[in-house]
Amino acid sequence: MSNYRRKYTKGGTYFFTIVMYRRQKILCDDVIRTTLRNAIKITRQTHSFEIDAWVLMPDHLHCIWTLPAGDSNFTTRWAMIKRLVTKQCAVIYQRNQWLNRSKLKRKESTLWQRRFWEHQIRDERDYQEHFDYIHFNPVHHGYVLAVNDWEFSSFHRYVRDGIYPENWGDLVGDYEGLEEPK
């Protein structure tokens, strides 16, 4: 067992990576996307948070959240979201042949990896690096040649708001060598 400790800061801003179990390429399916959107909406009704940036990939997602000033509990929020999606989508996506003793004992599904990666954003530079990384991710993984061509991203909102130019992150542009933030 790892000795990993999560850092909880009230009102903190966090970068997350959530991965599908066995890297199943199902996260962009209509049913999962719609259910995920609804699960987030339901979760935010009782445990508010802001979504600063978001990208949905076939087998994982990245996002940046900012929590309310008096709250640091992102773990409960992710548990609620994953549980709601699992309840709605298990009929279609559950793979009983992948259930092992550990998954049965913990009452886990075969939709999500058990854990998730989180990183607390330290400063404005760290925020910008993760913000750009999220939006460039579809190009990084070879799904599109231009960031603007990936529909499952908050990039489009930031183009509308004038934060990014429409051609930001194209392979022929300035961000060809963009790497994962440290």
C-alpha positions in Angstrom: 0.0 0.0 0.0 1.4 3.4 -0.9 2.0 6.1 1.6 0.4 8.8 -0.5 -1.3 11.6 1.3 -3.8 14.0 -0.3 -3.5 17.7 0.4 -6.8 19.2 1.5 -7.0 23.0 1.5 -10.3 24.8 2.1 -11.2 26.8 -0.9 -8.4 25.2 -2.9 -8.0 24.8 -6.6 -7.2 21.3 -7.9 -6.2 19.6 -11.1 -7.7 16.1 -11.4 -7.2 13.1 -13.7 -9.9 10.4 -13.5 -9.4 7.2 -15.5 -11.8 4.5 -16.7 -11.2 1.0 -15.5 -8.8 -0.8 -17.8 -8.7 2.3 -19.9 -12.0 1.6 -21.5 -12.7 4.0 -24.3 -16.3 4.8 -23.2 -16.2 8.2 -21.6 -17.2 10.1 -24.8 -20.2 7.8 -25.4 -23.4 9.8 -25.4 -24.9 7.9 -22.5 -21.9 8.3 -20.2 -21.4 12.0 -21.1 -25.0 12.8 -20.4 -25.0 10.8 -17.2 -21.7 12.4 -16.1 -23.1 15.9 -16.8 -26.2 15.1 -14.7 -24.2 13.6 -11.9 -22.1 16.7 -11.7 -25.2 18.8 -11.6 -26.7 16.7 -8.8 -23.5 16.7 -6.8 -23.1 20.5 -7.1 -26.6 21.0 -5.6 -25.3 19.8 -2.2 -21.5 20.1 -2.6 -20.9 23.2 -4.8 -17.7 23.7 -6.7 -16.6 25.6 -9.8 -15.3 23.9 -12.9 -12.5 26.1 -14.2 -11.4 23.8 -17.1 -12.4 20.4 -18.4 -11.6 17.9 -21.1 -13.3 14.6 -21.7 -11.1 12.0 -23.4 -12.3 8.5 -24.5 -10.6 6.8 -21.5 -9.9 9.6 -19.0 -10.8 13.1 -18.1 -8.8 16.1 -16.8 -10.3 19.1 -15.0 -9.6 21.9 -12.6 -12.0 22.6 -9.8 -12.1 25.5 -7.3 -13.8 24.6 -4.0 -15.9 26.9 -1.8 -13.9 29.0 0.8 -14.8 26.8 3.8 -14.6 23.4 2.1 -11.8 21.0 1.1 -13.7 17.8 0.5 -13.1 17.0 -3.2 -13.0 13.3 -2.4 -16.7 13.1 -1.5 -17.6 15.0 -4.6 -15.8 12.5 -6.9 -17.3 9.6 -4.9 -20.8 11.0 -5.5 -20.2 11.7 -9.2 -18.6 8.3 -9.9 -21.4 6.5 -7.9 -24.2 8.3 -9.7 -22.7 7.5 -13.1 -22.1 3.9 -12.2 -25.7 3.4 -11.0 -27.1 4.8 -14.2 -24.7 3.1 -16.6 -23.8 -0.2 -15.0 -26.5 -2.0 -16.9 -24.8 -1.1 -20.2 -21.1 -1.0 -19.1 -20.6 -3.4 -16.3 -18.2 -6.2 -17.2 -18.8 -9.1 -14.7 -15.8 -11.0 -16.1 -13.6 -8.2 -14.7 -15.0 -8.4 -11.2 -12.4 -9.8 -8.8 -12.5 -10.5 -5.1 -11.3 -7.0 -4.2 -13.9 -5.3 -6.4 -16.7 -7.4 -5.0 -15.6 -6.8 -1.4 -15.4 -3.0 -2.0 -18.7 -3.1 -4.0 -16.9 -1.5 -7.0 -17.9 -1.5 -10.6 -15.9 -2.0 -13.7 -16.4 1.6 -14.9 -13.8 3.6 -13.0 -10.3 3.1 -11.7 -10.4 3.0 -7.9 -8.4 6.1 -7.3 -7.8 9.4 -9.0 -4.9 11.8 -9.4 -5.1 15.2 -7.8 -2.7 18.1 -7.7 -3.3 21.3 -5.7 -2.7 24.3 -7.8 0.1 26.3 -6.2 0.1 29.7 -8.0 -1.0 31.5 -11.2 1.8 29.9 -13.3 0.9 26.4 -12.1 -2.8 27.2 -12.9 -2.0 28.3 -16.4 0.2 25.3 -17.2 -2.5 22.9 -16.1 -5.2 25.0 -17.8 -3.3 24.8 -21.1 -2.4 21.1 -20.6 -6.1 20.2 -20.2 -7.1 21.9 -23.4 -4.1 20.6 -25.4 -4.7 17.0 -24.3 -6.7 15.8 -27.3 -3.9 17.0 -29.6 -1.3 15.4 -27.3 -3.1 12.0 -27.6 -3.5 12.3 -31.4 -7.3 12.5 -31.5 -7.2 15.8 -33.4 -4.7 18.1 -35.0 -6.3 21.3 -33.7 -7.5 21.9 -30.1 -10.6 23.6 -31.6 -11.6 20.3 -33.3 -12.2 18.4 -30.0 -15.8 19.0 -28.9 -15.6 17.6 -25.3 -13.6 20.5 -23.8 -14.1 23.8 -22.0 -11.7 25.3 -24.6 -14.7 26.4 -26.7 -16.1 28.4 -23.8 -12.7 30.2 -23.4 -12.6 31.0 -27.1 -16.1 32.6 -26.8 -14.9 34.5 -23.8 -11.7 35.8 -25.6 -9.3 33.9 -23.3 -7.9 31.7 -26.2 -7.7 32.5 -29.9 -9.6 29.9 -32.0 -6.4 28.4 -33.4 -4.5 28.1 -30.0 -2.6 24.9 -29.7 -2.8 23.8 -33.3 0.1 21.4 -34.1 1.5 24.1 -36.4 1.2 26.7 -33.7 3.2 27.7 -30.7 2.3 24.8 -28.4 3.6 21.8 -30.4 5.9 20.8 -27.6 3.5 21.3 -24.7 4.3 18.7 -22.0 2.6 17.5 -18.9 2.9 20.1 -16.1 5.2 19.2 -13.2 
